[in-house]
């Protein structure tokens, strides 16, 4: 259960960084941090989510649906 909460939190953090980069792209203010900082955080968060899912499936904490239909 805790791993699912962590994954949901990481997904929310990834969406936050995506919208933060969107607002920086629209403002184009040189005093703000660059957009690539937030896009990089988003990419790293997705890598962590994929690794966490793989580790959860391999250890048996998360059980995938055996029949998708």
N, CA, C, O and CB atoms as a CASP TS submission, in Angstrom:
PFRMAT TS
TARGET T0000
AUTHOR 0000-0000-0000
METHOD Language model
MODEL 1
PARENT N/A
ATOM      1  N   UNK     1       0.819  -1.187   0.000  1.00  0.00           N
ATOM      2  CA  UNK     1       0.000   0.000   0.000  1.00  0.00           C
ATOM      3  C   UNK     1       0.868   1.258   0.000  1.00  0.00           C
ATOM      4  O   UNK     1       0.541   2.243  -0.663  1.00  0.00           O
ATOM      5  CB  UNK     1      -0.934  -0.006   1.201  1.00  0.00           C
ATOM      6  N   UNK     2       1.958   1.223   0.734  1.00  0.00           N
ATOM      7  CA  UNK     2       2.811   2.408   0.838  1.00  0.00           C
ATOM      8  C   UNK     2       3.486   2.725  -0.493  1.00  0.00           C
ATOM      9  O   UNK     2       3.722   3.888  -0.820  1.00  0.00           O
ATOM     10  CB  UNK     2       3.868   2.209   1.925  1.00  0.00           C
ATOM     11  N   UNK     3       3.795   1.675  -1.256  1.00  0.00           N
ATOM     12  CA  UNK     3       4.455   1.908  -2.543  1.00  0.00           C
ATOM     13  C   UNK     3       3.502   2.595  -3.518  1.00  0.00           C
ATOM     14  O   UNK     3       3.935   3.389  -4.353  1.00  0.00           O
ATOM     15  CB  UNK     3       4.962   0.580  -3.140  1.00  0.00           C
ATOM     16  N   UNK     4       2.210   2.294  -3.417  1.00  0.00           N
ATOM     17  CA  UNK     4       1.230   2.950  -4.285  1.00  0.00           C
ATOM     18  C   UNK     4       1.083   4.426  -3.921  1.00  0.00           C
ATOM     19  O   UNK     4       0.927   5.271  -4.802  1.00  0.00           O
ATOM     20  CB  UNK     4      -0.133   2.243  -4.188  1.00  0.00           C
ATOM     21  N   UNK     5       1.132   4.734  -2.644  1.00  0.00           N
ATOM     22  CA  UNK     5       1.057   6.133  -2.204  1.00  0.00           C
ATOM     23  C   UNK     5       2.285   6.897  -2.671  1.00  0.00           C
ATOM     24  O   UNK     5       2.174   8.051  -3.085  1.00  0.00           O
ATOM     25  CB  UNK     5       0.927   6.220  -0.667  1.00  0.00           C
ATOM     26  N   UNK     6       3.454   6.273  -2.609  1.00  0.00           N
ATOM     27  CA  UNK     6       4.686   6.918  -3.080  1.00  0.00           C
ATOM     28  C   UNK     6       4.601   7.184  -4.580  1.00  0.00           C
ATOM     29  O   UNK     6       5.005   8.252  -5.042  1.00  0.00           O
ATOM     30  CB  UNK     6       5.924   6.040  -2.760  1.00  0.00           C
ATOM     31  N   UNK     7       4.083   6.234  -5.339  1.00  0.00           N
ATOM     32  CA  UNK     7       3.965   6.405  -6.794  1.00  0.00           C
ATOM     33  C   UNK     7       2.996   7.531  -7.129  1.00  0.00           C
ATOM     34  O   UNK     7       3.260   8.322  -8.034  1.00  0.00           O
ATOM     35  CB  UNK     7       3.502   5.095  -7.460  1.00  0.00           C
ATOM     36  N   UNK     8       1.881   7.614  -6.414  1.00  0.00           N
ATOM     37  CA  UNK     8       0.926   8.699  -6.649  1.00  0.00           C
ATOM     38  C   UNK     8       1.541  10.043  -6.311  1.00  0.00           C
ATOM     39  O   UNK     8       1.324  11.021  -7.026  1.00  0.00           O
ATOM     40  CB  UNK     8      -0.347   8.484  -5.830  1.00  0.00           C
ATOM     41  N   UNK     9       2.306  10.106  -5.227  1.00  0.00           N
ATOM     42  CA  UNK     9       2.992  11.340  -4.865  1.00  0.00           C
ATOM     43  C   UNK     9       4.018  11.761  -5.914  1.00  0.00           C
ATOM     44  O   UNK     9       4.138  12.944  -6.234  1.00  0.00           O
ATOM     45  CB  UNK     9       3.671  11.178  -3.522  1.00  0.00           C
ATOM     46  N   UNK    10       4.749  10.799  -6.441  1.00  0.00           N
ATOM     47  CA  UNK    10       5.726  11.103  -7.483  1.00  0.00           C
ATOM     48  C   UNK    10       5.052  11.558  -8.776  1.00  0.00           C
ATOM     49  O   UNK    10       5.573  12.428  -9.473  1.00  0.00           O
ATOM     50  CB  UNK    10       6.599   9.884  -7.755  1.00  0.00           C
ATOM     51  N   UNK    11       3.900  10.976  -9.098  1.00  0.00           N
ATOM     52  CA  UNK    11       3.157  11.420 -10.281  1.00  0.00           C
ATOM     53  C   UNK    11       2.656  12.854 -10.107  1.00  0.00           C
ATOM     54  O   UNK    11       2.691  13.646 -11.048  1.00  0.00           O
ATOM     55  CB  UNK    11       1.972  10.477 -10.556  1.00  0.00           C
ATOM     56  N   UNK    12       2.192  13.183  -8.906  1.00  0.00           N
ATOM     57  CA  UNK    12       1.746  14.554  -8.640  1.00  0.00           C
ATOM     58  C   UNK    12       2.924  15.523  -8.733  1.00  0.00           C
ATOM     59  O   UNK    12       2.776  16.628  -9.255  1.00  0.00           O
ATOM     60  CB  UNK    12       1.081  14.650  -7.246  1.00  0.00           C
ATOM     61  N   UNK    13       4.095  15.116  -8.231  1.00  0.00           N
ATOM     62  CA  UNK    13       5.290  15.957  -8.321  1.00  0.00           C
ATOM     63  C   UNK    13       5.712  16.157  -9.775  1.00  0.00           C
ATOM     64  O   UNK    13       6.175  17.234 -10.149  1.00  0.00           O
ATOM     65  CB  UNK    13       6.444  15.335  -7.518  1.00  0.00           C
ATOM     66  N   UNK    14       5.551  15.124 -10.585  1.00  0.00           N
ATOM     67  CA  UNK    14       5.907  15.217 -11.994  1.00  0.00           C
ATOM     68  C   UNK    14       4.965  16.186 -12.722  1.00  0.00           C
ATOM     69  O   UNK    14       5.418  16.980 -13.546  1.00  0.00           O
ATOM     70  CB  UNK    14       5.861  13.821 -12.653  1.00  0.00           C
ATOM     71  N   UNK    15       3.688  16.130 -12.431  1.00  0.00           N
ATOM     72  CA  UNK    15       2.730  17.043 -13.052  1.00  0.00           C
ATOM     73  C   UNK    15       2.981  18.472 -12.592  1.00  0.00           C
ATOM     74  O   UNK    15       2.856  19.406 -13.384  1.00  0.00           O
ATOM     75  CB  UNK    15       1.289  16.623 -12.723  1.00  0.00           C
ATOM     76  N   UNK    16       3.331  18.656 -11.323  1.00  0.00           N
ATOM     77  CA  UNK    16       3.659  19.988 -10.810  1.00  0.00           C
ATOM     78  C   UNK    16       4.841  20.589 -11.573  1.00  0.00           C
ATOM     79  O   UNK    16       4.797  21.754 -11.967  1.00  0.00           O
ATOM     80  CB  UNK    16       3.976  19.921  -9.304  1.00  0.00           C
ATOM     81  N   UNK    17       5.887  19.806 -11.779  1.00  0.00           N
ATOM     82  CA  UNK    17       7.053  20.295 -12.505  1.00  0.00           C
ATOM     83  C   UNK    17       6.737  20.590 -13.963  1.00  0.00           C
ATOM     84  O   UNK    17       7.300  21.516 -14.547  1.00  0.00           O
ATOM     85  CB  UNK    17       8.177  19.288 -12.419  1.00  0.00           C
ATOM     86  N   UNK    18       5.846  19.816 -14.549  1.00  0.00           N
ATOM     87  CA  UNK    18       5.451  20.051 -15.928  1.00  0.00           C
ATOM     88  C   UNK    18       4.740  21.396 -16.064  1.00  0.00           C
ATOM     89  O   UNK    18       5.046  22.166 -16.974  1.00  0.00           O
ATOM     90  CB  UNK    18       4.549  18.917 -16.426  1.00  0.00           C
ATOM     91  N   UNK    19       3.803  21.682 -15.177  1.00  0.00           N
ATOM     92  CA  UNK    19       3.100  22.952 -15.245  1.00  0.00           C
ATOM     93  C   UNK    19       3.989  24.122 -14.839  1.00  0.00           C
ATOM     94  O   UNK    19       3.827  25.234 -15.341  1.00  0.00           O
ATOM     95  CB  UNK    19       1.873  22.910 -14.367  1.00  0.00           C
ATOM     96  N   UNK    20       4.909  23.875 -13.947  1.00  0.00           N
ATOM     97  CA  UNK    20       5.853  24.927 -13.560  1.00  0.00           C
ATOM     98  C   UNK    20       6.724  25.334 -14.752  1.00  0.00           C
ATOM     99  O   UNK    20       6.983  26.520 -14.958  1.00  0.00           O
ATOM    100  CB  UNK    20       6.741  24.453 -12.384  1.00  0.00           C
ATOM    101  N   UNK    21       7.171  24.361 -15.528  1.00  0.00           N
ATOM    102  CA  UNK    21       7.947  24.647 -16.738  1.00  0.00           C
ATOM    103  C   UNK    21       7.094  25.358 -17.772  1.00  0.00           C
ATOM    104  O   UNK    21       7.591  26.224 -18.492  1.00  0.00           O
ATOM    105  CB  UNK    21       8.520  23.355 -17.330  1.00  0.00           C
ATOM    106  N   UNK    22       5.816  25.007 -17.857  1.00  0.00           N
ATOM    107  CA  UNK    22       4.909  25.670 -18.794  1.00  0.00           C
ATOM    108  C   UNK    22       4.769  27.154 -18.458  1.00  0.00           C
ATOM    109  O   UNK    22       4.825  27.999 -19.352  1.00  0.00           O
ATOM    110  CB  UNK    22       3.530  24.991 -18.777  1.00  0.00           C
ATOM    111  N   UNK    23       4.591  27.472 -17.195  1.00  0.00           N
ATOM    112  CA  UNK    23       4.450  28.867 -16.806  1.00  0.00           C
ATOM    113  C   UNK    23       5.744  29.646 -17.032  1.00  0.00           C
ATOM    114  O   UNK    23       5.702  30.815 -17.417  1.00  0.00           O
ATOM    115  CB  UNK    23       4.031  28.964 -15.348  1.00  0.00           C
ATOM    116  N   UNK    24       6.888  29.013 -16.798  1.00  0.00           N
ATOM    117  CA  UNK    24       8.163  29.688 -17.057  1.00  0.00           C
ATOM    118  C   UNK    24       8.373  29.920 -18.541  1.00  0.00           C
ATOM    119  O   UNK    24       8.947  30.935 -18.936  1.00  0.00           O
ATOM    120  CB  UNK    24       9.323  28.875 -16.490  1.00  0.00           C
ATOM    121  N   UNK    25       7.916  28.992 -19.364  1.00  0.00           N
ATOM    122  CA  UNK    25       8.053  29.138 -20.805  1.00  0.00           C
ATOM    123  C   UNK    25       7.200  30.310 -21.297  1.00  0.00           C
ATOM    124  O   UNK    25       7.612  31.044 -22.195  1.00  0.00           O
ATOM    125  CB  UNK    25       7.650  27.832 -21.523  1.00  0.00           C
ATOM    126  N   UNK    26       6.031  30.484 -20.719  1.00  0.00           N
ATOM    127  CA  UNK    26       5.153  31.565 -21.145  1.00  0.00           C
ATOM    128  C   UNK    26       5.607  32.931 -20.646  1.00  0.00           C
ATOM    129  O   UNK    26       5.409  33.932 -21.334  1.00  0.00           O
ATOM    130  CB  UNK    26       3.755  31.298 -20.671  1.00  0.00           C
ATOM    131  N   UNK    27       6.215  32.991 -19.456  1.00  0.00           N
ATOM    132  CA  UNK    27       6.653  34.272 -18.904  1.00  0.00           C
ATOM    133  C   UNK    27       7.933  34.776 -19.563  1.00  0.00           C
ATOM    134  O   UNK    27       8.050  35.962 -19.872  1.00  0.00           O
ATOM    135  CB  UNK    27       6.864  34.146 -17.408  1.00  0.00           C
ATOM    136  N   UNK    28       8.885  33.882 -19.776  1.00  0.00           N
ATOM    137  CA  UNK    28      10.179  34.223 -20.368  1.00  0.00           C
ATOM    138  C   UNK    28      10.903  35.294 -19.551  1.00  0.00           C
ATOM    139  O   UNK    28      11.401  36.272 -20.108  1.00  0.00           O
ATOM    140  CB  UNK    28       9.991  34.704 -21.808  1.00  0.00           C
ATOM    141  N   UNK    29      10.960  35.109 -18.235  1.00  0.00           N
ATOM    142  CA  UNK    29      11.626  36.037 -17.321  1.00  0.00           C
ATOM    143  C   UNK    29      13.058  35.559 -17.081  1.00  0.00           C
ATOM    144  O   UNK    29      13.259  34.425 -16.646  1.00  0.00           O
ATOM    145  CB  UNK    29      10.845  36.152 -15.973  1.00  0.00           C
ATOM    146  N   UNK    30      14.070  36.413 -17.358  1.00  0.00           N
ATOM    147  CA  UNK    30      15.456  35.967 -17.175  1.00  0.00           C
ATOM    148  C   UNK    30      15.858  35.793 -15.711  1.00  0.00           C
ATOM    149  O   UNK    30      16.871  35.150 -15.435  1.00  0.00           O
ATOM    150  CB  UNK    30      16.389  36.949 -17.826  1.00  0.00           C
ATOM    151  N   UNK    31      15.100  36.342 -14.772  1.00  0.00           N
ATOM    152  CA  UNK    31      15.437  36.214 -13.356  1.00  0.00           C
ATOM    153  C   UNK    31      14.971  34.886 -12.758  1.00  0.00           C
ATOM    154  O   UNK    31      15.431  34.498 -11.684  1.00  0.00           O
ATOM    155  CB  UNK    31      14.830  37.362 -12.580  1.00  0.00           C
ATOM    156  N   UNK    32      14.079  34.200 -13.431  1.00  0.00           N
ATOM    157  CA  UNK    32      13.568  32.912 -12.959  1.00  0.00           C
ATOM    158  C   UNK    32      14.528  31.786 -13.364  1.00  0.00           C
ATOM    159  O   UNK    32      15.316  31.952 -14.295  1.00  0.00           O
ATOM    160  CB  UNK    32      12.144  32.646 -13.527  1.00  0.00           C
ATOM    161  N   UNK    33      14.464  30.637 -12.667  1.00  0.00           N
ATOM    162  CA  UNK    33      15.299  29.494 -13.089  1.00  0.00           C
ATOM    163  C   UNK    33      14.877  28.999 -14.471  1.00  0.00           C
ATOM    164  O   UNK    33      13.752  29.235 -14.912  1.00  0.00           O
ATOM    165  CB  UNK    33      15.203  28.336 -12.060  1.00  0.00           C
ATOM    166  N   UNK    34      15.775  28.324 -15.129  1.00  0.00           N
ATOM    167  CA  UNK    34      15.490  27.900 -16.499  1.00  0.00           C
ATOM    168  C   UNK    34      14.438  26.793 -16.539  1.00  0.00           C
ATOM    169  O   UNK    34      14.238  26.060 -15.570  1.00  0.00           O
ATOM    170  CB  UNK    34      16.769  27.424 -17.178  1.00  0.00           C
ATOM    171  N   UNK    35      13.780  26.698 -17.677  1.00  0.00           N
ATOM    172  CA  UNK    35      12.730  25.709 -17.866  1.00  0.00           C
ATOM    173  C   UNK    35      13.313  24.295 -17.848  1.00  0.00           C
ATOM    174  O   UNK    35      12.641  23.354 -17.424  1.00  0.00           O
ATOM    175  CB  UNK    35      11.985  25.964 -19.183  1.00  0.00           C
ATOM    176  N   UNK    36      14.532  24.142 -18.296  1.00  0.00           N
ATOM    177  CA  UNK    36      15.132  22.812 -18.366  1.00  0.00           C
ATOM    178  C   UNK    36      15.339  22.199 -16.977  1.00  0.00           C
ATOM    179  O   UNK    36      15.405  20.977 -16.844  1.00  0.00           O
ATOM    180  CB  UNK    36      16.464  22.883 -19.102  1.00  0.00           C
ATOM    181  N   UNK    37      15.438  23.024 -15.963  1.00  0.00           N
ATOM    182  CA  UNK    37      15.565  22.510 -14.593  1.00  0.00           C
ATOM    183  C   UNK    37      14.316  21.715 -14.207  1.00  0.00           C
ATOM    184  O   UNK    37      14.419  20.629 -13.637  1.00  0.00           O
ATOM    185  CB  UNK    37      15.793  23.674 -13.591  1.00  0.00           C
ATOM    186  N   UNK    38      13.155  22.250 -14.514  1.00  0.00           N
ATOM    187  CA  UNK    38      11.910  21.580 -14.159  1.00  0.00           C
ATOM    188  C   UNK    38      11.627  20.397 -15.079  1.00  0.00           C
ATOM    189  O   UNK    38      11.073  19.389 -14.640  1.00  0.00           O
ATOM    190  CB  UNK    38      10.750  22.565 -14.209  1.00  0.00           C
ATOM    191  N   UNK    39      12.003  20.513 -16.346  1.00  0.00           N
ATOM    192  CA  UNK    39      11.838  19.380 -17.260  1.00  0.00           C
ATOM    193  C   UNK    39      12.774  18.242 -16.853  1.00  0.00           C
ATOM    194  O   UNK    39      12.398  17.073 -16.943  1.00  0.00           O
ATOM    195  CB  UNK    39      12.113  19.812 -18.726  1.00  0.00           C
ATOM    196  N   UNK    40      13.978  18.566 -16.410  1.00  0.00           N
ATOM    197  CA  UNK    40      14.912  17.550 -15.928  1.00  0.00           C
ATOM    198  C   UNK    40      14.389  16.838 -14.693  1.00  0.00           C
ATOM    199  O   UNK    40      14.539  15.625 -14.552  1.00  0.00           O
ATOM    200  CB  UNK    40      16.256  18.176 -15.625  1.00  0.00           C
ATOM    201  N   UNK    41      13.767  17.611 -13.792  1.00  0.00           N
ATOM    202  CA  UNK    41      13.163  16.991 -12.611  1.00  0.00           C
ATOM    203  C   UNK    41      12.044  16.035 -13.015  1.00  0.00           C
ATOM    204  O   UNK    41      11.883  14.966 -12.427  1.00  0.00           O
ATOM    205  CB  UNK    41      12.621  18.067 -11.653  1.00  0.00           C
ATOM    206  N   UNK    42      11.280  16.431 -14.017  1.00  0.00           N
ATOM    207  CA  UNK    42      10.180  15.586 -14.493  1.00  0.00           C
ATOM    208  C   UNK    42      10.709  14.276 -15.065  1.00  0.00           C
ATOM    209  O   UNK    42      10.149  13.210 -14.806  1.00  0.00           O
ATOM    210  CB  UNK    42       9.350  16.330 -15.555  1.00  0.00           C
ATOM    211  N   UNK    43      11.780  14.353 -15.837  1.00  0.00           N
ATOM    212  CA  UNK    43      12.356  13.147 -16.431  1.00  0.00           C
ATOM    213  C   UNK    43      12.930  12.233 -15.345  1.00  0.00           C
ATOM    214  O   UNK    43      12.749  11.016 -15.389  1.00  0.00           O
ATOM    215  CB  UNK    43      13.452  13.519 -17.452  1.00  0.00           C
ATOM    216  N   UNK    44      13.616  12.824 -14.385  1.00  0.00           N
ATOM    217  CA  UNK    44      14.180  12.011 -13.308  1.00  0.00           C
ATOM    218  C   UNK    44      13.081  11.368 -12.457  1.00  0.00           C
ATOM    219  O   UNK    44      13.235  10.240 -11.990  1.00  0.00           O
ATOM    220  CB  UNK    44      15.093  12.866 -12.424  1.00  0.00           C
ATOM    221  N   UNK    45      11.981  12.082 -12.260  1.00  0.00           N
ATOM    222  CA  UNK    45      10.869  11.515 -11.514  1.00  0.00           C
ATOM    223  C   UNK    45      10.269  10.331 -12.256  1.00  0.00           C
ATOM    224  O   UNK    45       9.919   9.326 -11.636  1.00  0.00           O
ATOM    225  CB  UNK    45       9.802  12.576 -11.259  1.00  0.00           C
ATOM    226  N   UNK    46      10.143  10.436 -13.584  1.00  0.00           N
ATOM    227  CA  UNK    46       9.599   9.303 -14.330  1.00  0.00           C
ATOM    228  C   UNK    46      10.544   8.111 -14.296  1.00  0.00           C
ATOM    229  O   UNK    46      10.085   6.969 -14.271  1.00  0.00           O
ATOM    230  CB  UNK    46       9.320   9.703 -15.774  1.00  0.00           C
ATOM    231  N   UNK    47      11.826   8.343 -14.294  1.00  0.00           N
ATOM    232  CA  UNK    47      12.787   7.236 -14.186  1.00  0.00           C
ATOM    233  C   UNK    47      12.643   6.551 -12.826  1.00  0.00           C
ATOM    234  O   UNK    47      12.670   5.323 -12.738  1.00  0.00           O
ATOM    235  CB  UNK    47      14.245   7.749 -14.383  1.00  0.00           C
ATOM    236  N   UNK    48      12.491   7.344 -11.774  1.00  0.00           N
ATOM    237  CA  UNK    48      12.324   6.774 -10.432  1.00  0.00           C
ATOM    238  C   UNK    48      11.025   5.972 -10.351  1.00  0.00           C
ATOM    239  O   UNK    48      10.992   4.912  -9.726  1.00  0.00           O
ATOM    240  CB  UNK    48      12.331   7.892  -9.360  1.00  0.00           C
ATOM    241  N   UNK    49       9.961   6.467 -10.975  1.00  0.00           N
ATOM    242  CA  UNK    49       8.685   5.746 -10.961  1.00  0.00           C
ATOM    243  C   UNK    49       8.818   4.405 -11.672  1.00  0.00           C
ATOM    244  O   UNK    49       8.333   3.392 -11.167  1.00  0.00           O
ATOM    245  CB  UNK    49       7.579   6.589 -11.622  1.00  0.00           C
ATOM    246  N   UNK    50       9.461   4.379 -12.828  1.00  0.00           N
ATOM    247  CA  UNK    50       9.629   3.123 -13.574  1.00  0.00           C
ATOM    248  C   UNK    50      10.473   2.128 -12.772  1.00  0.00           C
ATOM    249  O   UNK    50      10.140   0.946 -12.697  1.00  0.00           O
ATOM    250  CB  UNK    50      10.288   3.392 -14.952  1.00  0.00           C
ATOM    251  N   UNK    51      11.552   2.604 -12.182  1.00  0.00           N
ATOM    252  CA  UNK    51      12.403   1.716 -11.375  1.00  0.00           C
ATOM    253  C   UNK    51      11.640   1.195 -10.167  1.00  0.00           C
ATOM    254  O   UNK    51      11.751   0.017  -9.824  1.00  0.00           O
ATOM    255  CB  UNK    51      13.680   2.451 -10.918  1.00  0.00           C
ATOM    256  N   UNK    52      10.865   2.062  -9.517  1.00  0.00           N
ATOM    257  CA  UNK    52      10.079   1.654  -8.360  1.00  0.00           C
ATOM    258  C   UNK    52       9.018   0.618  -8.741  1.00  0.00           C
ATOM    259  O   UNK    52       8.778  -0.331  -7.995  1.00  0.00           O
ATOM    260  CB  UNK    52       9.417   2.872  -7.720  1.00  0.00           C
ATOM    261  N   UNK    53       8.394   0.800  -9.890  1.00  0.00           N
ATOM    262  CA  UNK    53       7.420  -0.185 -10.361  1.00  0.00           C
ATOM    263  C   UNK    53       8.081  -1.524 -10.666  1.00  0.00           C
ATOM    264  O   UNK    53       7.552  -2.577 -10.309  1.00  0.00           O
ATOM    265  CB  UNK    53       6.702   0.335 -11.603  1.00  0.00           C
ATOM    266  N   UNK    54       9.231  -1.483 -11.324  1.00  0.00           N
ATOM    267  CA  UNK    54       9.933  -2.733 -11.640  1.00  0.00           C
ATOM    268  C   UNK    54      10.371  -3.465 -10.382  1.00  0.00           C
ATOM    269  O   UNK    54      10.215  -4.683 -10.288  1.00  0.00           O
ATOM    270  CB  UNK    54      11.147  -2.451 -12.519  1.00  0.00           C
ATOM    271  N   UNK    55      10.912  -2.743  -9.421  1.00  0.00           N
ATOM    272  CA  UNK    55      11.344  -3.371  -8.171  1.00  0.00           C
ATOM    273  C   UNK    55      10.132  -3.925  -7.421  1.00  0.00           C
ATOM    274  O   UNK    55      10.197  -5.013  -6.850  1.00  0.00           O
ATOM    275  CB  UNK    55      12.114  -2.356  -7.283  1.00  0.00           C
ATOM    276  N   UNK    56       9.030  -3.178  -7.425  1.00  0.00           N
ATOM    277  CA  UNK    56       7.823  -3.660  -6.756  1.00  0.00           C
ATOM    278  C   UNK    56       7.260  -4.911  -7.385  1.00  0.00           C
ATOM    279  O   UNK    56       6.798  -5.808  -6.680  1.00  0.00           O
ATOM    280  CB  UNK    56       6.777  -2.596  -6.758  1.00  0.00           C
ATOM    281  N   UNK    57       7.292  -4.984  -8.709  1.00  0.00           N
ATOM    282  CA  UNK    57       6.788  -6.178  -9.394  1.00  0.00           C
ATOM    283  C   UNK    57       7.724  -7.359  -9.180  1.00  0.00           C
ATOM    284  O   UNK    57       7.261  -8.478  -8.958  1.00  0.00           O
ATOM    285  CB  UNK    57       6.616  -5.906 -10.897  1.00  0.00           C
ATOM    286  N   UNK    58       9.025  -7.131  -9.243  1.00  0.00           N
ATOM    287  CA  UNK    58       9.984  -8.231  -9.074  1.00  0.00           C
ATOM    288  C   UNK    58       9.995  -8.784  -7.654  1.00  0.00           C
ATOM    289  O   UNK    58      10.204  -9.982  -7.462  1.00  0.00           O
ATOM    290  CB  UNK    58      11.379  -7.764  -9.443  1.00  0.00           C
ATOM    291  N   UNK    59       9.771  -7.929  -6.654  1.00  0.00           N
ATOM    292  CA  UNK    59       9.770  -8.410  -5.271  1.00  0.00           C
ATOM    293  C   UNK    59       8.416  -8.960  -4.844  1.00  0.00           C
ATOM    294  O   UNK    59       8.311  -9.598  -3.797  1.00  0.00           O
ATOM    295  CB  UNK    59      10.179  -7.295  -4.337  1.00  0.00           C
ATOM    296  N   UNK    60       7.379  -8.720  -5.643  1.00  0.00           N
ATOM    297  CA  UNK    60       6.063  -9.240  -5.319  1.00  0.00           C
ATOM    298  C   UNK    60       5.199  -8.296  -4.512  1.00  0.00           C
ATOM    299  O   UNK    60       4.101  -8.674  -4.103  1.00  0.00           O
ATOM    300  CB  UNK    60       6.206 -10.501  -4.586  1.00  0.00           C
ATOM    301  N   UNK    61       5.659  -7.077  -4.270  1.00  0.00           N
ATOM    302  CA  UNK    61       4.862  -6.111  -3.527  1.00  0.00           C
ATOM    303  C   UNK    61       3.672  -5.655  -4.368  1.00  0.00           C
ATOM    304  O   UNK    61       2.571  -5.468  -3.850  1.00  0.00           O
ATOM    305  CB  UNK    61       5.723  -4.903  -3.108  1.00  0.00           C
ATOM    306  N   UNK    62       3.901  -5.478  -5.660  1.00  0.00           N
ATOM    307  CA  UNK    62       2.852  -5.123  -6.595  1.00  0.00           C
ATOM    308  C   UNK    62       2.601  -6.329  -7.488  1.00  0.00           C
ATOM    309  O   UNK    62       3.531  -6.892  -8.066  1.00  0.00           O
ATOM    310  CB  UNK    62       3.234  -3.860  -7.432  1.00  0.00           C
ATOM    311  N   UNK    63       1.343  -6.717  -7.595  1.00  0.00           N
ATOM    312  CA  UNK    63       1.014  -7.854  -8.471  1.00  0.00           C
ATOM    313  C   UNK    63       0.292  -7.318  -9.702  1.00  0.00           C
ATOM    314  O   UNK    63      -0.771  -6.710  -9.578  1.00  0.00           O
ATOM    315  CB  UNK    63       0.128  -8.922  -7.723  1.00  0.00           C
ATOM    316  N   UNK    64       0.851  -7.535 -10.875  1.00  0.00           N
ATOM    317  CA  UNK    64       0.188  -7.077 -12.087  1.00  0.00           C
ATOM    318  C   UNK    64      -1.040  -7.940 -12.397  1.00  0.00           C
ATOM    319  O   UNK    64      -1.159  -9.070 -11.924  1.00  0.00           O
ATOM    320  CB  UNK    64       1.168  -7.098 -13.270  1.00  0.00           C
ATOM    321  N   UNK    65      -1.932  -7.390 -13.187  1.00  0.00           N
ATOM    322  CA  UNK    65      -3.124  -8.113 -13.585  1.00  0.00           C
ATOM    323  C   UNK    65      -2.722  -9.204 -14.584  1.00  0.00           C
ATOM    324  O   UNK    65      -2.181  -8.881 -15.642  1.00  0.00           O
ATOM    325  CB  UNK    65      -4.186  -7.146 -14.199  1.00  0.00           C
ATOM    326  N   UNK    66      -2.967 -10.476 -14.283  1.00  0.00           N
ATOM    327  CA  UNK    66      -2.516 -11.536 -15.198  1.00  0.00           C
ATOM    328  C   UNK    66      -3.313 -11.589 -16.500  1.00  0.00           C
ATOM    329  O   UNK    66      -2.784 -12.011 -17.529  1.00  0.00           O
ATOM    330  CB  UNK    66      -2.605 -12.876 -14.506  1.00  0.00           C
ATOM    331  N   UNK    67      -4.571 -11.170 -16.469  1.00  0.00           N
ATOM    332  CA  UNK    67      -5.401 -11.173 -17.670  1.00  0.00           C
ATOM    333  C   UNK    67      -5.942  -9.771 -17.873  1.00  0.00           C
ATOM    334  O   UNK    67      -6.807  -9.328 -17.118  1.00  0.00           O
ATOM    335  CB  UNK    67      -6.563 -12.213 -17.562  1.00  0.00           C
ATOM    336  N   UNK    68      -5.453  -9.072 -18.870  1.00  0.00           N
ATOM    337  CA  UNK    68      -5.873  -7.688 -19.051  1.00  0.00           C
ATOM    338  C   UNK    68      -7.291  -7.526 -19.585  1.00  0.00           C
ATOM    339  O   UNK    68      -7.810  -6.410 -19.590  1.00  0.00           O
ATOM    340  CB  UNK    68      -4.933  -7.010 -19.969  1.00  0.00           C
ATOM    341  N   UNK    69      -7.920  -8.582 -20.026  1.00  0.00           N
ATOM    342  CA  UNK    69      -9.281  -8.463 -20.559  1.00  0.00           C
ATOM    343  C   UNK    69     -10.262  -9.262 -19.741  1.00  0.00           C
ATOM    344  O   UNK    69     -11.454  -9.277 -20.048  1.00  0.00           O
ATOM    345  CB  UNK    69      -9.332  -8.917 -22.006  1.00  0.00           C
TER
END
